[in-house]
């Protein structure tokens, strides 16, 4: 996998989609490529911002539009 392919993968995937081999490759390449290191940092920031079971998630549209009783 090329650095450009790794960059594209970082932009278009979630951590769950990565194989252990891909992660190993990313760990190697991120040390040598500043653009890849920055893309990986952005990837981590996006993942940290995703809702977790301990934080509020999305509210279904029906619930948001429902009138309170």
C-alpha positions in Angstrom: 0.0 0.0 0.0 1.4 3.4 -1.0 1.4 6.5 1.2 -1.3 8.0 -0.9 -3.5 5.0 -0.4 -2.9 5.2 3.3 -3.9 8.9 3.2 -7.1 8.0 1.4 -7.9 5.2 3.8 -7.5 7.5 6.8 -9.9 9.9 5.2 -12.6 7.4 4.3 -12.6 4.8 7.1 -13.1 4.1 10.7 -10.6 2.4 13.0 -12.8 -0.8 13.0 -12.2 -1.2 9.3 -8.4 -1.3 9.6 -6.5 -4.7 9.7 -3.6 -5.3 12.0 -1.3 -5.4 9.0 -2.5 -2.0 7.8 -2.0 -0.5 11.3 1.5 -1.9 11.4 2.2 -0.3 8.0 0.7 3.0 9.1 2.9 3.0 12.2 6.0 2.6 10.1 5.1 5.2 7.5 3.9 7.8 9.8 7.4 8.3 11.2 8.7 9.1 7.7 5.9 11.1 6.1 4.8 14.4 7.6 1.6 14.5 5.6 0.7 11.0 6.7 1.4 11.9 10.4 -0.9 15.0 10.1 -3.6 12.9 8.5 -3.3 10.3 11.2 -3.6 13.1 13.9 -6.8 14.3 12.2 -8.1 10.8 12.1 -7.5 10.4 15.8 -9.2 13.7 16.6 -12.3 12.7 14.5 -12.5 9.4 16.3 -12.3 11.1 19.7 -15.2 13.4 18.8 -17.5 10.5 17.8 -20.3 9.8 20.3 -19.5 7.0 22.8 -21.9 5.1 25.0 -21.0 7.5 27.8 -21.9 10.6 25.8 -25.2 11.6 24.2 -25.7 10.3 20.8 -28.1 11.4 18.1 -31.7 11.9 18.9 -34.1 10.2 16.5 -36.1 12.7 14.3 -39.4 11.4 15.6 -38.3 12.0 19.2 -37.0 15.5 18.4 -40.3 16.4 16.6 -42.6 14.8 19.2 -44.7 17.2 21.3 -44.2 16.8 25.0 -47.2 15.4 26.9 
